[in-house]
Amino acid sequence: MKKQFILLVVVLVSACTVNKSTNSMHPYNGDTIGCGDFVVYKLTNDNKEYISIVVDMSSIELEERQAYAIGKADVVNVTRKKFNGPIHTALCNDVMSERPEEVLTESADGGVVEVIVGELQQEKKEKGEPYTVTLVLQKVTFETSTIDYLRLDDVNVGWLPG
């Protein structure tokens, strides 16, 4: 009985540890902004940091669901930038505000970006209209941090500021 109890405790502690390690601890819980042919920004709550996901639309055919390995294909670039003040008003805006000083830039060197586009959204893209995309980032690694999982739903892209 004592051995079974110890085994149960070990299993429960292990399960809790696994759950904690798979939870993403990234700071990107702020606004999501999209623009351009395919540029998406995900900000921190204080608007002083973002990750950008840029997809080279001239290199791909838009499909319903596609995944790209970062560093293996030049189709997707993910960058992390940090500033000494809020940056959100300078993103996807035709009126350029004063930009705060950039204090960190890192390019992702691993991970996967999944791009999900519904059929209706593909039709909008083909007509040259703005459309929405969903992005899923998994195990995206930078020199100083990792994003285990981040999902960005229904982001407007396919339009230019101005």
N, C-alpha and C positions, 0 to 999 in steps of 0.2 A: 504494500500500500504506500509506504514512504517513497519507494522508487518511482511509482506511478505519479505521485504528487510532484516530485522533483522534475520528472520528465514533462509533466503538464506545465509547470512553471517555466521551464526552459523553452518549450514550444511557444508559449504565450509571449515571453520576453522577445524571442526571435521574431515572431510575427509583428510585434510592435516596432522593433528595430527596422524591419524591412519596410513597413509602411512609412516610417519617418524618412528613410533614405530615398524613397521614391517620390515623396512630395517635393515639388519644385519650390525652391527658396528664393527665386528671383525677385527683384524689386519692381518689376514692370506691371504695376496695378493701376496706372493712370489712363489717360485718354489714348485712343487709337486714332491715327490720322492717316488718310490715304490720298494720293494724288498722282499726277503724271500718268504715263502709260502703265506703270506698275511700281509705285513706291509706297511703302507702308512704314509708319513710325509707331512704336509703342513706347509710351512715356512712363516715368515713375510718377508717383503721386505729387512730388514737389516740383515736377516739370524741369528738373535740372539734368536729367539723363534720359536717353532713349536708345532703343535698338532700331535700326532701319533694315528693312528687307526690300531689296531691289531685284526684280526679275527682268531679265533681258527678253522682252517680248518678241524681238526680231529673231531670236534663236529657237523659238519653240512654237508649236501648234497648240493652241489652247484646248485642253481636254477636260473632262469632268473631274478627274482626280489624277494627280501626278505627283511624284516625290523626287526630290533632287538631293543628292549627297553634297554637302558643302565641302569644297576643296577638290571634288572629283569632277564637277561640271562648272563651267563658267557662266551658267545660266542664272544662278542665284548668288547674291552677295549679302551677307548679314554683317552689320557693323554696330558696334557699341560706342556711344559717345557720351561724355560727361562734361558739364559746363559749370562755371562758378555762379550761375544765376539761371532763372527760368528761360527756356529756349522755345517753348510751345508756340509763341506768337510768330516765330520766324519760319515755321514749317508749313509748307503748302499754302503760302500766303503771297498774293501779288504785291502787297505793300510791305516792303522789307523794314522790319523794325531793327533797332540796334541789337546786335547779337552779343550775348555774354561770351566771356573768354572760354575757349575749349581747354579742358584740363586732362582729358583722356580720350584716346581713340584706339580701339582694338577691332581687328577683323576676325570673324569666326574662322576657326581652322578645322572644324569637324561638326558632325551632326547631320540632321535631315530636316528639310523644309518640305512639307506637303502642301500643295496648292489644290484647293477644291473650288470648282466653278460649276454652277448649275447650268442646265441647257438654256434656260431663258437668259441667263447672264452672258452665255457665249454668244447668243443671238444679238444682244445689245452691243457686245464688243465688236462683232462683225459689222454692225451698222455704224460704228464709230461713236456710240453713245457711252456714257459712264456706266459702269457695271460694278457688281460687288463680288468679292472673293472671300474665302475663308482660308486662313493659313494655320498650319499646325507645325510648331517647332519642337523637335525632339532631340535631346542630348546635344544641344548646340554648345560648343566649347569655345571659350575665349582664353587668352593667356591667364587671366586672373579670376575667371568665373565660368560657371556652366548653367545653362537653362535646361533643366531636365524635361520640362513640358510646358508649352504655352500655346494656347489656342486663341486665335483672333477671328471672330465671326463677323461676316457681312461687312467688310471694309470697302468703302467706295474708292474705286480707282478708275483710270481711263479718262481723266479730265485734267486740264491744265489750269492753274490759277490765272486769273486775269480776265 
